[in-house]
Amino acid sequence: MQGFGLFIFIIFFLRSVCCFPQYKPGDLAPSFVIQTESGKFVYKEKASNDSKNSNPIIFCAFNKHSAFLRALWTEEGSVRRLLERSPRNTRYVFLSLSENAKHDVEYMQKKIFGEMTKLYNEKKDK
């Protein structure tokens, strides 16, 4: 199960590169399904005539060899800034590129939930 995060990422990356070369940054994503720890994550492609805004999805893929990603998850306040600058109703998918993928993903999720709770409590107390 340790390589599970990497496996999901590779499949998603290969499908997006190999099967959808016509897509560019900012284009709407095609439908996809990812098996996660808590069940299936399903994204349905938005119809071109649908005027309703869709919720953004942020894929957080941790790589211990990236100084940027290590800083994002360990530097005080960086996760909070990520959340504060994310659009409302953002959905997150946590991935890891390490041999300890399950541990990494659980750590990222715990950090995100902890910061979300702090932000919620601060707004509630105002």
GIUR-V395068 format. One record per residue. N is the residue number from 1. RES is the residue in three letters. OMEGA is omega in whole degrees, 0 to 359 (* if undefined). D_LAST is the distance of its C-alpha to the last C-alpha in Angstrom with 2 decimals. Layout:
# GIUR-V395068
<<N;RES;OMEGA;D_LAST> <N;RES;OMEGA;D_LAST>>
This chain:
# GIUR-V395068
<<1;MET;184;43.39> <2;GLN;181;42.50> <3;GLY;184;43.53> <4;PHE;180;41.78> <5;GLY;179;38.90> <6;LEU;180;41.47> <7;PHE;179;43.63> <8;ILE;182;40.94> <9;PHE;181;40.09> <10;ILE;179;43.78> <11;ILE;181;44.52> <12;PHE;181;41.62> <13;PHE;181;42.58> <14;LEU;178;46.26> <15;ARG;183;45.73> <16;SER;180;43.58> <17;VAL;186;46.09> <18;CYS;188;49.30> <19;CYS;185;48.71> <20;PHE;184;46.47> <21;PRO;181;47.79> <22;GLN;181;47.15> <23;TYR;179;43.35> <24;LYS;176;41.57> <25;PRO;181;38.01> <26;GLY;177;35.78> <27;ASP;176;38.16> <28;LEU;181;37.06> <29;ALA;173;37.85> <30;PRO;178;40.52> <31;SER;175;39.85> <32;PHE;178;39.77> <33;VAL;176;39.20> <34;ILE;175;38.24> <35;GLN;181;38.76> <36;THR;177;35.83> <37;GLU;184;35.24> <38;SER;179;33.43> <39;GLY;182;35.80> <40;LYS;172;36.66> <41;PHE;184;34.33> <42;VAL;174;35.74> <43;TYR;178;35.20> <44;LYS;180;37.06> <45;GLU;179;38.26> <46;LYS;178;36.87> <47;ALA;183;39.68> <48;SER;180;40.54> <49;ASN;180;40.27> <50;ASP;183;36.82> <51;SER;180;34.42> <52;LYS;178;31.31> <53;ASN;177;29.23> <54;SER;179;29.41> <55;ASN;178;26.73> <56;PRO;176;27.36> <57;ILE;176;28.71> <58;ILE;176;28.44> <59;PHE;179;31.27> <60;CYS;181;30.48> <61;ALA;182;33.97> <62;PHE;175;34.14> <63;ASN;185;37.26> <64;LYS;180;37.69> <65;HIS;180;40.06> <66;SER;178;37.49> <67;ALA;179;35.90> <68;PHE;182;33.18> <69;LEU;176;32.26> <70;ARG;179;32.51> <71;ALA;179;30.11> <72;LEU;186;27.65> <73;TRP;183;27.47> <74;THR;181;27.92> <75;GLU;181;26.44> <76;GLU;175;23.11> <77;GLY;185;20.34> <78;SER;178;22.76> <79;VAL;177;21.70> <80;ARG;179;18.04> <81;ARG;176;19.38> <82;LEU;181;21.51> <83;LEU;181;18.69> <84;GLU;182;16.56> <85;ARG;177;19.81> <86;SER;176;21.03> <87;PRO;176;21.03> <88;ARG;178;19.10> <89;ASN;176;21.26> <90;THR;174;23.16> <91;ARG;182;25.54> <92;TYR;173;26.76> <93;VAL;183;30.28> <94;PHE;180;30.90> <95;LEU;175;34.45> <96;SER;179;36.36> <97;LEU;183;39.61> <98;SER;177;40.56> <99;GLU;177;42.78> <100;ASN;188;39.75> <101;ALA;182;37.96> <102;LYS;178;36.60> <103;HIS;181;35.11> <104;ASP;182;33.62> <105;VAL;178;32.01> <106;GLU;177;30.56> <107;TYR;180;29.16> <108;MET;181;27.56> <109;GLN;179;26.08> <110;LYS;178;24.69> <111;LYS;180;23.11> <112;ILE;181;21.57> <113;PHE;178;20.24> <114;GLY;179;18.90> <115;GLU;177;16.99> <116;MET;179;15.77> <117;THR;178;14.50> <118;LYS;180;12.66> <119;LEU;180;11.05> <120;TYR;180;10.22> <121;ASN;179;8.76> <122;GLU;180;6.56> <123;LYS;181;5.37> <124;LYS;183;5.54> <125;ASP;182;3.82> <126;LYS;*;0.00>>
